[in-house]
Amino acid sequence: MNAPQPDLDDVVTSMGRVGCRLSEIGACEGAAGNISIFLGWPVNTRRMFPAEERMDLPLAVPELAGGSILVSGSGCRLREIRENPAQNLGCLTIEESGKTARLFTSPKRTFRKLTSEFNSHLAVHRDRILHHRTKYHAVVHAQPFHLTFLSHIPAYRRETYLNRRLLRWQPEMIVYLTDGIGMIPFRVPASSDLMEKTVAALRTHTIVVWAKHGVMAVSEISVEQACDRIEYADTGARYELADLSHAARADGLTAKEINSICRSLGLRQNIFR
């Protein structure tokens, strides 16, 4: 299902809201975290971003030709997007070859280059759009405290264990994270290895953990929905840490209870059997 086609101002406003929310939940300390949104329809970039330059892309994406990607700059604070979008965002228009793009920015910009994780953002946009045939796609990388901490504990780097422990704490968890949370072992940030593992994991999930680093979440509906997925997953991790600190005395929702929720809502999941 395609999302509505908001104008540039609305997209920028939504990025600002999400940047502030991620800051509120402690998921983007300092300049950590990044956001990008692909728009598969013509957008008027020059009013907000009048400066133009051509840049080579980290991988060829001819499938995205003609579309635009709004993306945060390297070293920018996500919480500042709302008040100063021109300082913290750039807008790429992908050229026909898919190998280059025109980067539109403001003279007020405070970054030298786009986020260092842009290779993963771009590869994920390409892959998800190829498979889902959407004209809108949002990608959010953040470092939620509780979930990132758990990824430092070896047992929680096992994907099945992580999901069964985290999705048992509230009925909403299985509803909003029906496909579960993917887990990628530690890879060097911004590396091609991390990019490839992320693309593969996001074919079957809408949120993945980068072990010892953070998470990446996606949505074809809104950037707010991607942020919600991070918030739900980190809330599950917060419950889990609380349980660990109390000698693991809470039972959480049982598999039987979770399956009853899924049956009542017609949800298909493979985590709790």
ABEGO torsion letter per residue (X at the ends): XBBBBBBAAAAAAAAAAAAAAAAAAGABBEABEBBBBBBABBBBAAAABABBBBBBBABBBAAABGBBBBBBBBGBBAAAAAABAAAABBBBBBBAAGABBBBBBBAABABABBBAAAAAAAAAAAAAAAAAGBABBBBBBBBBAAAAAAAABAAAABAAAAAAAAAAABAAAAAAAAAEBBBBBBBBBGBAAAAAAAAAAAAABABBBBBGAEBBBBBAABAAAAAAAAAAAAAAAAAAAAAAAAGGABAEBBAAAAAAAAAAAGBBBAABX
